[in-house]
Amino acid sequence: MIGIGVAWASITGVPYIMAIEMIRKERRGVYMGVINMMIVIPQFIQTLTFGPIYKHLLGDHPVNAMLFVAVFLVIASLLIEWIDTVRTRTRGCAPPPCPPLRLPWPDQGAPRRMSSVTYTTIVAGVGDVEANTHVIDRACEMARLCDAALLLVAGFDPVSARDKARINESAPVADVRVGLTEDQAYAVVEKARDTAVERGVALAQGVVVEGTAVNAVTLVTLETEADLVIVGSKGVDSLFGRIFGAVSVQVLRKSKCDVLVVVP
């Protein structure tokens, strides 16, 4: 019974955790309700139909019922692989001072060897310059040692135009957003890029992505085929981070390349 309880908690809880990663914060309430419907409606159908199925198809035998359920659990686990959790749109920083993101990179000469590892493209998450100074420092150090291109990534999460209009109808608010605004994200990457240039990085590029910090870093890493991601450890020890996974933990799960988590 304990195993069944753990399985039931996972089945009902995991869809919500997956949705949190893909849905903008201001729309989560709506989609949480939709997900709840997708759980409750099948339960209602099962309540009406499983009695005849259990009696006539499964021979009124509990072992057959458990095998029947196991088959559908395996099918569900295979279908999970089709879900794409990256649903963001990239926007290269508008020039000046950040030129658009262009590939392939200009020829900067052959990368130097650092021990036995060579990195050519490094992605660093810089959602907050002040809080992520240690991340920028380490990213600049690695980029100089490897003569690598350094991508400084920030995500923003805007309120949709429809929701903003509805808010403005009830109260005159100039701009309502969750987390970094788009302008703030541009300012963050521009400041981080200036810092990287001052510290001798040959090729530093700012990239702004609409979406969460995790999806921003993951998407840029995939599109540029980066071979190293550098993120901070913020939130690892917090209650929210332990339940839903801090940014660094989620990046570790999703990245297909090396990940360096920098502790302050």
C-alpha positions as CSV (number, residue, x, y, z in Angstrom):
1,M,0.0,0.0,0.0
2,I,2.9,2.3,0.7
3,G,4.2,1.8,-2.9
4,I,0.8,2.5,-4.3
5,G,0.6,5.7,-2.3
6,V,4.0,6.9,-3.5
7,A,3.0,6.0,-7.1
8,W,-0.3,7.9,-6.8
9,A,1.4,11.0,-5.4
10,S,3.9,11.0,-8.3
11,I,1.2,10.5,-10.9
12,T,-0.8,13.4,-9.6
13,G,2.1,15.7,-8.7
14,V,4.5,15.3,-11.6
15,P,2.3,17.0,-14.3
16,Y,2.1,20.1,-12.2
17,I,5.9,20.2,-11.8
18,M,6.4,19.8,-15.6
19,A,3.9,22.6,-16.2
20,I,5.7,25.0,-13.9
21,E,8.8,24.8,-16.1
22,M,6.9,25.5,-19.4
23,I,4.1,28.0,-18.5
24,R,4.6,31.7,-17.8
25,K,3.9,32.6,-14.2
26,E,0.9,34.8,-14.8
27,R,-0.9,32.0,-16.7
28,R,-0.1,29.1,-14.3
29,G,-3.4,29.3,-12.5
30,V,-5.4,28.7,-15.7
31,Y,-3.3,25.8,-16.9
32,M,-3.2,24.2,-13.4
33,G,-6.9,24.0,-13.6
34,V,-6.7,22.5,-17.1
35,I,-4.3,19.9,-15.8
36,N,-6.6,19.1,-12.9
37,M,-9.4,18.5,-15.4
38,M,-7.1,16.1,-17.4
39,I,-6.7,14.1,-14.2
40,V,-10.3,14.3,-12.9
41,I,-12.1,13.5,-16.2
42,P,-10.2,10.2,-16.8
43,Q,-10.9,9.3,-13.2
44,F,-14.6,9.8,-13.8
45,I,-14.5,7.8,-17.0
46,Q,-12.6,5.0,-15.2
47,T,-15.2,4.9,-12.4
48,L,-18.0,4.4,-14.9
49,T,-16.3,1.9,-17.2
50,F,-13.7,-0.2,-15.2
51,G,-16.3,-2.3,-13.4
52,P,-17.5,-4.0,-16.6
53,I,-13.9,-4.2,-17.8
54,Y,-12.7,-5.8,-14.6
55,K,-15.6,-8.3,-14.7
56,H,-15.7,-9.3,-18.3
57,L,-12.3,-8.5,-19.8
58,L,-10.0,-9.2,-16.8
59,G,-11.8,-12.2,-15.5
60,D,-12.7,-10.6,-12.2
61,H,-9.1,-11.2,-11.0
62,P,-7.0,-8.5,-9.1
63,V,-3.7,-9.7,-10.6
64,N,-5.0,-9.1,-14.1
65,A,-6.2,-5.6,-13.1
66,M,-2.7,-4.7,-11.8
67,L,-1.1,-6.0,-15.0
68,F,-3.7,-4.0,-17.0
69,V,-2.7,-0.8,-15.1
70,A,1.1,-1.6,-15.5
71,V,0.7,-1.7,-19.3
72,F,-0.8,1.8,-19.4
73,L,1.9,3.1,-17.0
74,V,4.6,1.9,-19.3
75,I,2.8,3.5,-22.3
76,A,2.5,6.8,-20.4
77,S,6.2,6.7,-19.4
78,L,7.2,6.3,-23.1
79,L,4.9,9.1,-24.2
80,I,6.7,11.4,-21.7
81,E,9.7,11.4,-24.0
82,W,7.7,13.3,-26.7
83,I,7.1,16.3,-24.4
84,D,9.2,19.3,-25.4
85,T,9.9,21.3,-22.2
86,V,11.6,24.2,-24.1
87,R,9.0,26.6,-25.4
88,T,10.8,29.9,-25.6
89,R,11.6,32.4,-28.3
90,T,15.2,33.7,-28.7
91,R,16.0,37.3,-29.2
92,G,19.6,38.4,-29.8
93,C,20.5,41.6,-28.1
94,A,19.7,44.7,-30.2
95,P,22.8,46.7,-31.3
96,P,24.4,48.7,-30.0
97,P,26.1,47.7,-27.7
98,C,25.1,44.0,-28.1
99,P,25.3,42.9,-31.8
100,P,22.8,40.2,-32.9
101,L,23.6,36.6,-32.2
102,R,25.3,35.2,-35.4
103,L,26.7,31.8,-36.1
104,P,29.3,30.6,-37.0
105,W,31.5,32.7,-34.8
106,P,34.2,34.9,-36.4
107,D,37.6,33.3,-36.6
108,Q,39.3,34.0,-33.3
109,G,42.2,31.6,-33.9
110,A,42.6,28.1,-32.6
111,P,41.5,27.6,-29.0
112,R,44.2,27.0,-26.4
113,R,44.3,23.8,-24.4
114,M,43.4,24.0,-20.7
115,S,44.7,20.8,-19.2
116,S,43.1,18.1,-21.4
117,V,39.8,20.0,-22.0
118,T,39.0,22.5,-24.7
119,Y,35.8,24.6,-24.7
120,T,34.9,26.7,-27.8
121,T,31.5,28.1,-26.7
122,I,30.6,28.9,-23.1
123,V,27.1,29.8,-21.9
124,A,26.7,31.7,-18.6
125,G,23.4,32.6,-16.9
126,V,23.4,36.2,-15.6
127,G,19.9,36.9,-14.4
128,D,21.3,39.4,-11.8
129,V,24.7,41.0,-12.3
130,E,25.2,41.9,-8.7
131,A,24.2,38.5,-7.3
132,N,26.0,36.6,-10.1
133,T,29.4,38.5,-10.0
134,H,31.1,35.2,-9.1
135,V,29.5,33.5,-12.1
136,I,30.7,36.2,-14.5
137,D,34.2,36.1,-13.0
138,R,34.5,32.4,-13.5
139,A,32.9,32.6,-17.0
140,C,35.4,35.2,-18.0
141,E,38.3,33.2,-16.6
142,M,37.2,30.1,-18.5
143,A,36.7,32.0,-21.7
144,R,40.1,33.6,-21.5
145,L,41.9,30.3,-20.7
146,C,40.1,28.5,-23.6
147,D,40.0,31.4,-26.0
148,A,36.2,30.6,-26.2
149,A,33.2,32.5,-27.3
150,L,31.2,33.6,-24.2
151,L,27.4,33.9,-24.3
152,L,25.9,35.8,-21.4
153,V,22.2,34.8,-21.1
154,A,19.3,36.4,-19.3
155,G,15.6,35.5,-19.5
156,F,12.5,37.6,-19.0
157,D,8.9,36.7,-18.3
158,P,6.5,39.3,-19.6
159,V,2.8,39.5,-18.9
160,S,0.8,39.0,-22.1
161,A,-0.7,42.0,-23.8
162,R,-4.2,40.8,-23.1
163,D,-3.6,40.4,-19.4
164,K,-1.8,43.8,-19.2
165,A,-4.8,45.5,-20.9
166,R,-7.2,43.9,-18.4
167,I,-5.0,45.1,-15.5
168,N,-4.8,48.6,-16.9
169,E,-8.6,48.7,-17.2
170,S,-9.0,48.3,-13.4
171,A,-5.8,50.2,-12.3
172,P,-3.5,52.4,-14.4
173,V,-0.3,50.5,-14.2
174,A,2.5,51.5,-16.6
175,D,4.1,48.1,-16.8
176,V,3.3,44.9,-15.0
177,R,5.7,41.9,-15.3
178,V,6.9,39.0,-13.3
179,G,10.7,38.7,-12.8
180,L,13.0,40.7,-15.1
181,T,11.4,42.9,-17.7
182,E,12.7,42.8,-21.2
183,D,14.5,46.1,-20.8
184,Q,16.0,44.9,-17.5
185,A,17.2,41.7,-19.2
186,Y,18.9,43.7,-22.0
187,A,20.5,46.0,-19.4
188,V,21.8,43.0,-17.4
189,V,23.5,41.3,-20.4
190,E,24.9,44.6,-21.6
191,K,26.5,45.2,-18.3
192,A,27.8,41.7,-18.0
193,R,29.2,41.9,-21.6
194,D,31.0,45.2,-20.7
195,T,32.5,43.5,-17.7
196,A,33.7,40.5,-19.8
197,V,35.3,42.8,-22.4
198,E,37.1,44.7,-19.6
199,R,38.5,41.5,-18.3
200,G,40.0,40.5,-21.6
201,V,37.4,38.1,-23.2
202,A,38.0,38.2,-26.9
203,L,34.4,37.4,-27.9
204,A,31.6,38.1,-25.5
205,Q,28.0,38.1,-26.6
206,G,24.8,39.0,-24.8
207,V,21.6,37.0,-25.5
208,V,18.1,37.8,-24.2
209,V,15.5,35.1,-24.3
210,E,11.8,35.3,-23.5
211,G,11.2,32.6,-20.8
212,T,12.5,31.3,-17.5
213,A,16.2,31.3,-16.6
214,V,16.4,27.6,-17.0
215,N,14.7,27.5,-20.4
216,A,16.8,30.5,-21.6
217,V,20.1,28.9,-20.7
218,T,19.0,25.5,-22.0
219,L,17.7,26.8,-25.3
220,V,20.8,28.9,-26.1
221,T,23.0,25.9,-25.2
222,L,21.2,23.7,-27.6
223,E,21.0,26.2,-30.5
224,T,24.7,27.2,-30.3
225,E,25.9,23.7,-29.5
226,A,27.8,25.1,-26.5
227,D,30.2,22.7,-24.7
228,L,30.1,24.4,-21.2
229,V,27.4,26.0,-19.1
230,I,28.2,28.1,-16.1
231,V,25.5,28.9,-13.5
232,G,25.3,30.0,-9.9
233,S,24.2,27.8,-7.0
234,K,21.5,30.3,-5.8
235,G,18.4,28.5,-4.4
236,V,20.0,25.1,-4.0
237,D,19.5,25.2,-0.2
238,S,16.1,26.9,-0.2
239,L,12.8,25.1,0.4
240,F,11.5,26.0,-3.1
241,G,14.7,24.8,-4.6
242,R,14.6,21.5,-2.8
243,I,11.0,20.9,-3.9
244,F,11.0,22.2,-7.5
245,G,14.7,22.2,-8.2
246,A,17.0,25.2,-8.2
247,V,18.1,26.8,-11.5
248,S,21.5,25.0,-11.4
249,V,19.8,21.6,-10.6
250,Q,17.4,22.0,-13.5
251,V,20.1,23.0,-15.9
252,L,22.2,20.0,-14.8
253,R,19.2,17.7,-15.7
254,K,18.5,19.3,-19.1
255,S,22.0,20.1,-20.4
256,K,23.8,17.7,-22.8
257,C,27.2,19.3,-22.1
258,D,29.5,20.0,-19.2
259,V,27.9,22.2,-16.4
260,L,29.9,24.2,-13.9
261,V,28.0,25.3,-10.8
262,V,29.8,28.2,-9.1
263,V,29.4,28.7,-5.4
264,P,29.8,32.3,-4.0
